Amino acid sequence: MTNPLARPWVGVVLPSLAARGVAVDALAAAPVVGGAREAAERSHAYWGAGARHVVVGFADGDWRAQVDVPAEARALLG
């Protein structure tokens, strides 16, 4: 899997986030890698840290094969 932080859009997004006070160094740990259980665990951790919205995107591969993972993660969270 390609490192999501190596994508061309990162040069635009990271400075924008930094200008808003986001600790961009911490973003290296932000991508969720794995299946529904890993996504649910990470989402639960984000919720515990105060996040109330999550934006989902698919970095590599066939998005059609990955689109069910967030729904499965949501179902695991109850």
Secondary structure by P-SEA (a helix, b strand, c coil): ccccccccccccaaaaaaaacccccccccccccccaaaaaaaaaaaaaacccbbbbbbcccccccccaaaaaaaaaac
